[in-house]
C-alpha cells in the first residue's frame, strides 16, 4: 500500500528525521503503519521495537522544542489540577503540569492529536503549551491526583443514574469483554484492574461516615488508594455490583456473606474471593485475588539460603513422614507447600491434596476442595485419600486432633505428608500437636522436619540506598555487628515510581528449619519444652528466623526494620 503524502505526514517525517533515532526507510515504514492503523506515532514506534517510549518522546520533545517531563519527579499544585476537568483529563489522556504567566503546561504522550491544543484551551480557558511524557506516567498521575475510576465516576454523576449488568452475564469472562456501558460495572472493573496492576493480594472497600475508603494490600502492607470525591454517594451501587458478580444476595445487608468471582485479566485466570461484613456505616467488602498459576514456583525462588535449600530438598524427598511449615496467616506457607509439590511432582508419584481454598492449580496433582457445608472436612477428606493409594499427601492445615491423628497414621504407614500449623516458631509445632492430644511418642515417630517462615519485603533495586548504621540500635535488636564489621552494608528504602514510592518490590522468605534428628526425638518423647528443643536444634546448626533475616539485610535484600516487623524477640537466640 502506497503512503499518501499530506502536509501532516510531511511535517511528521521532518520531526522524526530531526529526532535522529531512525533511518529514512524506517521513517517511511513508520508513517505507513501509522496511517494504516490510525494509532499514535508513539504507539507505533514502541510496537515496532524501534525505541523505548521515554527514549522516543525525549528525542521528539527536543526536535519540537518542547519540555520532556517524568511526572513522578514533579510536584503539581492543586490550582493547576483544577484547570482541567476530569472529563478532559481522561478523554485526551493528558495531565496539567504547571501554570506560568497565564499559560497552562499540559503533558501528553501524543502531541499530534488533531485539535488537541485548541480543545485544551477551550476546556481550561487559558493559553496552552504542551510537554511530552510517557503514557504510563500520565495514567499514574491521573489516578494519583483524581482517584481510581475518576472518569467513570464523573459520568455517573452527570448521568445521575446507575446501570447494573444482568446477573446471567457475569460468568467467567475477560474484563475487557464485560459490558463497559454500565458505569458501575466499569468502575468495579477499574478497581480490580488497578489492584492487579499493583500486584495487590487484597482489596478492601471500607465505608466511613463521610467517605468510602479503598485500600490495597501490596507485599503484605495496606496502602490507601486515591478515590474521587463524592464516591460515598455511589457506595450502595458499587457494593451491590460486587455482590451480583459474586452471586450473593444483594437484598441481605444485615448478615456477613461469602462469594466468589471468576475472571480473566490479560488471559490469566483470577479467582476473587469476596466477603461482606455489615458495619455501622454500611457493608464492608473484602476481595482476595488468587492468581491460579502465578504462585507456582520452585525451591530456588523461595529465598532459601543454599545450605537451607539442600536440607529442605533432602527432607521433601523422604519416603515417608510429616513435614510441617509454620507461621501466621499471610506468611507464605501455601506457596512453600506448592513449591515442595512442584519440586517432587513426577509421573511415578501419586500426589493428592486437600485444601481450603485451592489457591493454585497444579498439573499432574489431584486436588480436593474442602466443603464443610456438605461434610467434606479436612479429616473426612484425608480419611478417604488414604484409600486412593497416594505416595504424597498435602493437607492445607492441621486444625484439630482428628486431622492430626489421621495425618500421623498416614505418615507411619509409609506416606509423605505436607501440612501447615499456626505457631510462632518451628519448635512450637511439637507443643501444638501435643496440646491437641497427640501422644509425644507418635509425634517423635512421624515428624521428619519443622519449618518456620515469614515474608519480608524486598528492597526496590532502583532506589535502595546504603544506610549509616546505628550501632547502639543494632546491638539492642541482636544484630550481629561482627558480620557488619567484616565489610557488609545496611540498606534502607528510598522510594521511586517503580515501587509506588514504598521502597519495596515483591517479597521473599526468611526461614528456620529443624530436621528431627535422633537427638531431638527423645526430647519430644520426654515432653521437653519449646525452648529446650530450639536450643538443641541450634546446637545442630539450625539458624533462627532473625539470623536468616540478618543475612538478607547484609545482602541488600531487605531492611532491619522489615525483619523486626515480621519476627518477635523470642524468636531470636543470643547464642547462634
Legacy VTK file of the C-alpha trace (Angstrom):
# vtk DataFile Version 3.0
C-alpha trace
ASCII
DATASET POLYDATA
POINTS 576 float
0.000 0.000 0.000
1.365 3.381 -1.028
1.568 6.035 1.710
-0.373 9.179 0.794
1.648 12.373 1.231
-0.113 15.022 3.293
1.133 18.208 4.954
0.686 16.431 8.297
2.768 13.402 7.248
5.438 15.655 5.704
5.695 17.616 8.947
5.815 14.405 10.995
8.515 12.957 8.746
10.636 16.080 9.272
10.218 15.816 13.051
11.147 12.132 13.051
14.222 12.949 10.999
15.225 15.664 13.499
14.772 13.183 16.357
17.816 11.346 14.942
16.577 7.906 16.006
15.508 6.387 12.675
16.743 5.825 9.161
14.883 7.229 6.151
13.396 3.822 5.328
12.279 3.324 8.949
10.552 6.714 8.926
8.694 5.828 5.718
7.590 2.491 7.213
6.513 4.147 10.475
4.389 6.701 8.641
2.766 3.990 6.532
1.940 1.861 9.581
0.677 4.910 11.446
-1.690 5.845 8.602
-2.931 2.263 8.237
-3.614 1.760 11.938
-4.773 5.258 12.844
-2.822 4.961 16.089
-0.405 7.475 17.581
3.131 7.542 16.184
4.422 6.886 19.718
2.487 3.606 19.958
3.684 2.541 16.505
7.344 3.237 17.368
7.082 1.232 20.604
5.179 -1.651 18.960
7.848 -1.935 16.262
10.539 -2.121 18.950
12.474 0.765 17.394
12.786 2.724 20.656
11.546 2.812 24.214
8.647 5.207 24.756
10.611 7.507 27.079
13.598 7.483 24.714
11.433 8.369 21.705
9.433 11.087 23.475
12.579 12.706 24.856
14.102 12.888 21.364
10.805 14.079 19.875
10.474 16.786 22.542
13.930 18.062 21.645
13.007 18.111 17.948
9.777 20.004 18.696
11.412 22.347 21.200
9.076 21.096 23.952
9.985 20.017 27.500
10.119 16.302 28.320
8.932 15.553 31.872
8.800 12.480 34.090
5.709 13.140 36.179
6.977 11.135 39.127
9.677 13.764 39.579
7.457 16.879 39.557
5.049 18.380 42.081
1.752 19.561 40.635
-0.127 22.230 42.593
-3.861 21.806 43.308
-4.915 25.004 41.432
-3.150 23.677 38.317
-5.004 20.360 38.522
-8.299 22.224 38.757
-7.663 23.967 35.421
-8.884 20.901 33.506
-11.988 18.838 34.234
-11.753 15.123 34.965
-13.576 14.515 31.684
-10.882 16.358 29.686
-8.060 14.602 31.553
-9.285 11.136 30.654
-10.720 11.970 27.231
-7.414 13.333 25.916
-5.067 11.310 28.174
-3.285 14.424 29.435
-2.354 15.980 32.771
-1.823 19.675 33.610
1.689 20.187 34.951
2.210 23.879 35.692
0.846 27.376 35.190
3.244 30.160 34.231
2.230 33.729 33.269
-1.257 32.631 32.253
-0.005 29.697 30.158
-1.006 26.157 31.163
1.615 23.479 30.522
-0.096 20.162 29.725
1.688 16.795 29.423
0.691 14.388 26.651
2.234 11.307 25.057
0.738 12.151 21.629
1.116 15.795 20.547
-0.314 15.009 17.088
-3.953 14.529 18.139
-5.896 16.837 15.757
-7.186 19.929 17.536
-5.666 18.914 20.885
-4.285 22.337 21.869
-7.493 24.137 20.826
-9.657 21.686 22.773
-7.498 22.064 25.895
-7.558 25.842 25.536
-11.359 25.805 25.395
-11.582 23.433 28.377
-9.147 25.381 30.573
-9.840 28.946 29.492
-6.087 29.575 29.281
-3.268 29.532 26.748
-1.861 26.005 26.440
1.656 24.734 25.765
2.393 21.028 25.538
5.007 18.900 27.249
5.774 15.270 26.421
5.570 12.486 28.995
5.178 8.672 28.804
1.605 7.365 28.772
2.224 5.300 31.923
3.374 8.416 33.788
0.203 10.255 32.761
-2.036 7.331 33.788
-0.333 7.051 37.195
-0.602 10.783 37.783
-4.298 10.775 36.810
-5.032 8.003 39.310
-2.905 9.675 41.983
-4.493 13.109 41.710
-8.046 12.315 40.613
-8.556 8.833 42.066
-9.135 5.346 40.632
-12.066 5.355 38.206
-12.446 9.140 38.324
-13.614 9.397 34.702
-16.254 6.732 35.285
-17.485 8.462 38.427
-17.734 11.747 36.512
-20.103 10.146 34.002
-22.092 8.531 36.809
-22.585 11.961 38.401
-23.532 13.565 35.086
-25.984 10.779 34.197
-27.314 10.684 37.766
-28.098 7.042 37.274
-26.516 3.631 37.820
-26.810 0.701 35.448
-26.248 -2.899 36.577
-25.444 -5.651 34.129
-27.807 -8.655 34.287
-26.600 -11.369 36.644
-26.585 -14.021 33.919
-23.837 -12.090 32.092
-21.424 -12.354 34.987
-19.789 -15.684 34.308
-16.124 -16.246 33.694
-15.071 -13.678 31.105
-12.297 -11.297 30.331
-12.587 -7.883 31.978
-12.137 -6.266 28.597
-15.198 -8.139 27.290
-17.569 -7.214 30.124
-20.164 -4.632 29.123
-18.435 -1.285 29.567
-21.629 0.692 29.011
-22.760 0.295 32.629
-20.766 2.858 34.589
-20.776 0.995 37.876
-19.591 -2.165 36.104
-16.669 -0.256 34.638
-15.840 1.339 37.972
-15.654 -2.039 39.763
-13.578 -3.424 36.885
-11.167 -0.498 37.250
-10.776 -1.171 40.978
-9.844 -4.807 40.275
-7.632 -3.811 37.319
-5.691 -1.280 39.419
-5.200 -3.906 42.136
-3.928 -6.408 39.565
-1.545 -3.811 38.103
-0.184 -3.030 41.580
0.293 -6.742 42.468
-2.240 -6.443 45.290
-3.454 -9.602 47.043
-6.471 -7.984 48.719
-8.894 -5.118 48.072
-10.832 -3.586 50.960
-13.820 -1.282 50.444
-14.486 0.263 53.838
-17.449 2.587 54.471
-16.595 5.596 56.600
-19.046 8.205 57.871
-18.339 10.685 55.068
-16.385 8.605 52.542
-15.796 5.182 51.030
-12.189 4.176 51.604
-10.459 1.745 49.224
-7.234 0.062 50.301
-4.994 -2.471 48.545
-2.721 -4.920 50.346
0.562 -4.925 48.442
3.512 -7.022 49.607
1.690 -7.638 52.874
1.139 -3.947 53.721
-2.075 -1.950 53.268
-1.963 1.133 51.024
-4.859 3.560 50.642
-5.595 4.298 47.011
-6.788 7.752 45.923
-10.509 7.813 45.119
-12.624 10.537 43.517
-14.629 12.955 45.636
-18.319 12.033 46.046
-17.572 8.281 45.816
-19.617 7.764 49.002
-22.713 8.713 47.004
-22.388 5.522 44.940
-21.395 3.199 47.795
-24.578 1.087 47.754
-24.497 0.616 43.964
-20.808 -0.356 43.908
-21.245 -2.900 46.704
-24.392 -4.292 45.062
-22.476 -4.751 41.805
-19.738 -6.732 43.560
-22.372 -8.899 45.277
-24.080 -9.569 41.931
-20.730 -10.624 40.406
-20.127 -12.980 43.376
-23.654 -14.495 43.216
-24.519 -13.152 46.667
-27.883 -11.949 47.977
-27.932 -8.204 47.287
-31.011 -7.719 49.475
-29.335 -9.159 52.584
-27.311 -6.395 54.201
-27.562 -7.425 57.857
-25.558 -10.663 57.759
-21.998 -11.460 56.584
-21.799 -13.235 53.228
-19.140 -15.045 51.216
-18.937 -15.395 47.446
-16.571 -15.930 44.556
-15.881 -14.272 41.209
-14.021 -15.945 38.327
-12.309 -13.524 35.956
-9.632 -13.334 33.327
-7.205 -10.447 33.147
-4.864 -10.433 30.133
-5.685 -14.104 29.655
-4.732 -15.029 33.229
-7.315 -16.863 35.339
-8.111 -14.953 38.528
-10.210 -16.217 41.420
-11.620 -13.420 43.567
-12.911 -14.497 46.995
-15.467 -11.965 48.246
-16.509 -11.401 51.854
-19.014 -8.815 53.102
-19.468 -7.666 56.691
-22.151 -5.248 57.994
-20.702 -2.196 59.760
-22.214 0.923 61.259
-21.776 2.904 58.008
-22.684 0.146 55.553
-21.286 -3.137 54.307
-17.514 -3.549 54.311
-16.298 -5.661 51.370
-13.017 -7.583 51.132
-11.802 -9.184 47.921
-8.871 -11.599 47.841
-7.210 -12.037 44.450
-5.833 -15.502 43.747
-3.762 -15.853 40.574
-4.132 -19.550 39.887
-0.757 -20.070 38.247
1.424 -17.186 39.439
2.165 -18.878 42.773
3.745 -21.957 41.219
7.451 -21.805 41.783
10.432 -23.972 42.665
12.555 -24.119 45.801
15.119 -21.808 44.209
12.565 -18.947 44.148
11.593 -19.090 47.841
14.576 -17.121 49.135
16.286 -20.039 50.896
19.990 -19.844 51.606
21.884 -22.526 49.656
22.570 -24.808 52.641
18.966 -24.493 53.864
17.757 -25.394 50.379
19.863 -28.568 50.446
18.464 -29.544 53.854
14.884 -28.913 52.737
15.324 -30.775 49.452
16.547 -33.796 51.397
13.516 -33.595 53.692
10.866 -33.335 50.953
12.264 -36.354 49.112
11.995 -38.697 52.109
9.801 -41.771 51.503
7.513 -41.109 54.493
6.934 -38.863 57.479
5.370 -35.456 58.143
6.826 -32.069 57.229
5.146 -29.097 58.883
5.554 -25.454 57.852
4.506 -22.930 60.493
3.779 -19.226 60.636
0.890 -16.770 60.906
-1.670 -16.097 58.176
-0.040 -14.471 55.163
3.475 -15.769 55.824
3.715 -17.728 52.558
3.073 -21.218 53.918
0.847 -22.279 50.995
3.381 -21.003 48.460
6.070 -23.114 50.153
3.886 -26.229 50.090
3.198 -25.758 46.380
6.918 -25.263 45.745
7.637 -28.569 47.508
4.992 -30.350 45.427
6.270 -28.713 42.236
9.785 -29.961 43.030
8.842 -33.610 43.617
5.955 -33.856 41.115
6.620 -36.677 38.639
4.709 -39.391 36.786
5.845 -42.082 39.257
4.333 -40.308 42.296
0.631 -40.123 43.091
0.098 -36.800 44.865
-3.258 -35.834 46.392
-4.066 -32.594 48.214
-6.987 -31.394 50.307
-7.154 -27.616 50.613
-9.354 -24.703 51.663
-9.299 -22.988 49.246
-7.371 -24.398 46.282
-5.148 -21.379 45.670
-3.146 -22.652 42.692
-3.998 -25.381 40.228
-1.159 -27.815 39.520
-0.968 -30.170 36.556
-0.461 -33.831 37.457
-1.762 -33.461 41.020
-5.203 -34.466 42.357
-6.572 -31.505 44.319
-9.649 -31.641 46.573
-11.558 -28.573 47.805
-12.838 -28.680 51.397
-16.634 -28.185 51.547
-17.669 -28.120 55.174
-21.325 -27.394 54.312
-21.698 -30.932 52.917
-19.413 -32.610 55.450
-16.221 -32.699 53.359
-13.796 -31.563 56.057
-10.011 -31.968 56.218
-10.406 -35.048 58.411
-13.052 -36.715 56.225
-11.169 -35.938 53.014
-7.879 -37.179 54.441
-9.500 -40.422 55.591
-10.709 -41.128 52.062
-7.442 -40.008 50.445
-5.723 -42.895 52.237
-7.888 -45.307 50.197
-6.662 -43.734 46.945
-3.130 -45.220 47.049
-1.254 -41.881 47.425
2.510 -41.510 47.725
2.395 -37.885 48.871
-0.450 -36.092 50.670
-0.746 -32.361 51.213
-3.198 -31.205 53.893
-3.879 -27.468 53.760
-3.875 -27.100 57.540
-3.881 -29.305 60.652
-6.676 -27.648 62.617
-7.849 -30.318 65.045
-6.954 -33.562 66.765
-8.801 -35.767 64.277
-6.918 -34.354 61.279
-3.597 -34.591 63.159
-4.235 -38.244 64.120
-5.082 -39.286 60.553
-2.043 -37.421 59.170
0.230 -39.157 61.666
-1.287 -42.540 60.845
-0.656 -41.834 57.153
2.984 -40.946 57.868
3.510 -44.072 59.965
2.075 -46.287 57.197
4.515 -45.136 54.523
3.169 -41.854 53.182
4.877 -38.478 52.924
2.616 -35.775 54.370
2.981 -31.999 53.990
0.893 -29.620 56.074
0.809 -26.297 57.948
0.302 -25.177 61.547
-0.250 -21.746 63.081
2.635 -21.401 65.531
5.249 -18.689 66.119
8.321 -20.827 65.528
9.311 -24.248 64.212
9.816 -25.945 67.584
6.410 -24.703 68.735
4.768 -27.130 66.267
5.689 -30.025 68.576
3.983 -28.381 71.549
0.901 -27.605 69.433
0.500 -31.235 68.349
0.876 -32.473 71.928
-1.655 -29.864 73.092
-4.085 -31.232 70.500
-3.907 -34.576 72.322
-1.371 -36.412 70.158
0.906 -38.712 72.152
4.526 -37.427 72.175
5.905 -40.796 71.010
3.673 -40.607 67.900
4.907 -37.071 67.172
8.530 -38.199 67.580
7.975 -41.216 65.309
6.164 -39.445 62.478
7.501 -35.871 62.182
10.608 -35.576 59.993
11.007 -31.824 59.780
9.692 -28.461 61.017
9.967 -25.204 59.104
9.001 -21.725 60.307
8.832 -18.839 57.883
7.911 -15.192 57.448
7.728 -12.896 54.420
9.816 -9.723 54.275
9.507 -7.081 51.569
12.325 -6.881 49.041
14.093 -3.562 48.647
13.473 -1.911 45.291
16.671 -2.273 43.280
16.065 1.054 41.550
16.113 3.220 44.656
17.606 1.342 47.633
20.496 3.097 49.323
23.180 2.352 51.874
22.295 3.464 55.400
24.707 4.674 58.057
24.343 2.047 60.798
23.253 2.978 64.313
25.393 0.540 66.294
23.526 1.030 69.575
20.187 0.258 67.918
21.580 -2.725 66.022
23.081 -4.131 69.212
19.768 -3.699 71.053
17.918 -5.840 68.486
20.575 -8.559 68.403
22.071 -7.718 65.010
25.466 -9.437 64.537
27.769 -6.400 64.467
30.795 -8.605 63.815
29.346 -9.505 60.400
28.829 -5.811 59.669
32.446 -5.078 60.550
33.566 -7.734 58.065
32.514 -5.418 55.226
28.745 -5.740 54.907
26.309 -2.837 54.484
22.950 -1.917 55.938
20.432 -0.787 53.321
17.268 1.285 53.544
14.218 2.018 51.389
14.036 5.283 49.473
11.020 5.199 47.144
10.545 5.813 43.418
7.954 5.414 40.646
8.957 1.794 40.093
7.851 0.805 43.607
4.897 3.182 44.178
7.225 5.208 46.406
7.218 2.428 49.008
10.881 1.491 48.559
9.947 -2.186 48.158
9.043 -4.504 45.276
7.898 -8.054 45.982
8.640 -10.293 48.945
10.949 -13.121 49.926
11.025 -15.568 52.808
13.126 -15.896 55.934
13.273 -19.361 57.451
14.295 -21.587 60.315
14.467 -25.292 59.561
14.640 -28.110 62.119
15.271 -31.631 60.834
14.036 -34.016 63.554
17.242 -35.868 64.466
17.902 -38.778 66.815
18.973 -36.246 69.483
15.705 -34.289 69.236
13.288 -37.272 69.217
13.996 -38.245 72.876
13.280 -34.630 73.891
9.869 -34.820 72.192
9.046 -38.133 73.896
10.062 -36.608 77.250
7.658 -33.666 76.618
10.512 -31.156 76.575
9.526 -27.505 76.188
9.834 -25.442 73.034
12.972 -23.629 74.259
14.798 -26.870 75.014
14.019 -28.264 71.553
15.110 -24.980 69.927
18.384 -24.908 71.843
19.190 -28.456 70.765
18.330 -27.601 67.152
20.648 -24.567 67.281
23.485 -26.791 68.577
22.942 -28.951 65.482
23.162 -25.966 63.128
19.632 -24.522 62.952
19.610 -20.768 62.277
16.710 -18.852 63.861
14.391 -16.676 61.760
16.117 -13.435 62.669
19.559 -14.801 61.874
18.327 -15.684 58.387
16.780 -12.206 58.213
20.085 -10.519 59.153
21.768 -12.448 56.332
19.308 -10.974 53.830
19.808 -7.491 55.327
23.568 -7.717 54.779
22.978 -8.863 51.184
20.830 -5.793 50.479
17.650 -7.839 50.014
15.657 -6.226 52.844
15.950 -3.876 55.827
16.483 -4.307 59.548
13.041 -2.797 60.149
11.386 -5.372 57.895
12.971 -8.268 59.795
11.866 -6.731 63.101
8.340 -6.159 61.736
7.696 -9.811 60.934
9.619 -11.542 63.752
9.415 -11.451 67.535
12.031 -11.055 70.251
11.564 -14.586 71.475
12.240 -15.896 68.000
15.889 -14.976 68.362
18.547 -16.692 70.435
21.520 -14.918 71.913
23.841 -17.758 71.110
23.779 -18.687 67.447
LINES 1 577
576 0 1 2 3 4 5 6 7 8 9 10 11 12 13 14 15 16 17 18 19 20 21 22 23 24 25 26 27 28 29 30 31 32 33 34 35 36 37 38 39 40 41 42 43 44 45 46 47 48 49 50 51 52 53 54 55 56 57 58 59 60 61 62 63 64 65 66 67 68 69 70 71 72 73 74 75 76 77 78 79 80 81 82 83 84 85 86 87 88 89 90 91 92 93 94 95 96 97 98 99 100 101 102 103 104 105 106 107 108 109 110 111 112 113 114 115 116 117 118 119 120 121 122 123 124 125 126 127 128 129 130 131 132 133 134 135 136 137 138 139 140 141 142 143 144 145 146 147 148 149 150 151 152 153 154 155 156 157 158 159 160 161 162 163 164 165 166 167 168 169 170 171 172 173 174 175 176 177 178 179 180 181 182 183 184 185 186 187 188 189 190 191 192 193 194 195 196 197 198 199 200 201 202 203 204 205 206 207 208 209 210 211 212 213 214 215 216 217 218 219 220 221 222 223 224 225 226 227 228 229 230 231 232 233 234 235 236 237 238 239 240 241 242 243 244 245 246 247 248 249 250 251 252 253 254 255 256 257 258 259 260 261 262 263 264 265 266 267 268 269 270 271 272 273 274 275 276 277 278 279 280 281 282 283 284 285 286 287 288 289 290 291 292 293 294 295 296 297 298 299 300 301 302 303 304 305 306 307 308 309 310 311 312 313 314 315 316 317 318 319 320 321 322 323 324 325 326 327 328 329 330 331 332 333 334 335 336 337 338 339 340 341 342 343 344 345 346 347 348 349 350 351 352 353 354 355 356 357 358 359 360 361 362 363 364 365 366 367 368 369 370 371 372 373 374 375 376 377 378 379 380 381 382 383 384 385 386 387 388 389 390 391 392 393 394 395 396 397 398 399 400 401 402 403 404 405 406 407 408 409 410 411 412 413 414 415 416 417 418 419 420 421 422 423 424 425 426 427 428 429 430 431 432 433 434 435 436 437 438 439 440 441 442 443 444 445 446 447 448 449 450 451 452 453 454 455 456 457 458 459 460 461 462 463 464 465 466 467 468 469 470 471 472 473 474 475 476 477 478 479 480 481 482 483 484 485 486 487 488 489 490 491 492 493 494 495 496 497 498 499 500 501 502 503 504 505 506 507 508 509 510 511 512 513 514 515 516 517 518 519 520 521 522 523 524 525 526 527 528 529 530 531 532 533 534 535 536 537 538 539 540 541 542 543 544 545 546 547 548 549 550 551 552 553 554 555 556 557 558 559 560 561 562 563 564 565 566 567 568 569 570 571 572 573 574 575
